[in-house]
């Protein structure tokens, strides 16, 4: 296998660290570009910490790390450092502002302005190929079949600035007029933990729903144990370890999500990125669609919560009688905690993978089974508990 020379940007995040570890341990020549931390950690310390999540059978003292920031010209690299990177053949851009509630300016600065700076650096370094990570949900409010080569989503609108700015970044990358390199775009589905162990170094997306219900459960269990009577009146009680919680949660019966276990994504990326035939293409790296309602049922199962019912968006605020105000307040609480992600539980999509199939023979989109989901959730809940108690796993 040919050893590639790669500059990896964003190697401290969930996606970037998984890729960095895989490429690094397989003997490729990897240079990392990362920011120093707000906690005072250097860029090198942050990269080593991120890679350490995956094990210690690689000498983590040896990664070559350049401190930089994609929101700055030359991505924050000095001319001396740019010269030191001469000979780089490929760049992998995993850096992004993932916030849904950011201002347009904040998100644009990293996701669009940062992409411009990455492209300019790619030209300056004379790289042959730029691998760019996007999201399957650049499709915004578009439903139905989402084609890999389609970039007309602006006409349908977006749920948040993250979707919009990631779409705008793709439009930039597809403009060949000033590019002297080949571009490959990878649109990731909702990233979840390792398909075998459930392990993942960070929690976002689907995990936000689990966190919201987990916080609500912890709070209610403490309150019910302290004073049972007020909750009995509205049907909230403990039965063994189960919390009986007769609230409603909005979720369309036909809504679905496309996910991607972290290890499967890394495996597919490594295969695609090594193929000359991938040049200039966009790839939907997504699983077969998974029912949102079933995903929520699994969250509740893992958290030992029973009694939650699912309703349509239009029925959400309907409630009768003063005795239901306690339940309505709890519904409002869970709604607010998960509100940035709620639009996705009313939509139905199928992600086309024609380009993936054209490059990888005999490719089939990964299927997410229920045991995998349970493992990812249990891992997340275990990590959350360990962080609260100060334990390390």
MORAQUI-V552598 format. One line per field, one symbol per residue. phi: phi as a letter, one per 20 degrees, with the letter a starting at -180 (. if undefined). A space follows every 50 residues. Layout:
phi->???
This chain:
phi->.feedceddnfdeffffffgfffffenfeddddbefefenffgfffffff ffgepcedffeegecdfabfedgllmefffffffegofecccddfaeefe effgffffgefdgffgfffffgffemfebdececcgefflefdnedffee cefgfencebffgffffffffgfeeefdedbedcddeefffcfgfddnfa ebcbmgfffffffffffgffgfffffbfggegfdnebdcmeeeeceddcf affdfbcddbfgffffgfggfffeeffegnddceecefgdfgffffffgf ffeldcofddcfgfegefbcnffefffffffffffffdffdfgfecccbc efcfffffedflecggdeeffffgffffffffffffffenede
